[in-house]
Amino acid sequence: MTQLDTFKALLEKGNDNELLRYSLGNEYFKLDDFEQSIIHLKKAIEHKPSFSAAWKLYAKALTENKQNDEAIAAYEKGINIAEENGDIQAVKEMRVFLKRLEKD
């Protein structure tokens, strides 16, 4: 049983929360299944809008899925949230990714 299978089984049992959705999104991201990654990361953010890491990975998945306008908006929102949380490293990383995206 893979990590993905484990997380999917937990979700099927009704254990729906931001960490599980983030974990599912991350596993799908690793498999280059960006559409599924986006779905789960969006749910993670809905569960906990202040989840900086979820915003960062959500924006990356949108970028990989060639949804650049949505990715830019997600990075901007994620940067604001990370700043509010005092999550300086996430702010720095998202600013770098955002600049790269805006250059394309």
Secondary structure by P-SEA (a helix, b strand, c coil): ccaaaaaaaaaaaccccaaaaaaaaaaaaaacaaaaaaaaaaaaaaacccaaaaaaaaaaaaaaacaaaaaaaaaaaaaaaaaaacaaaaaaaaaaaaaaaaac
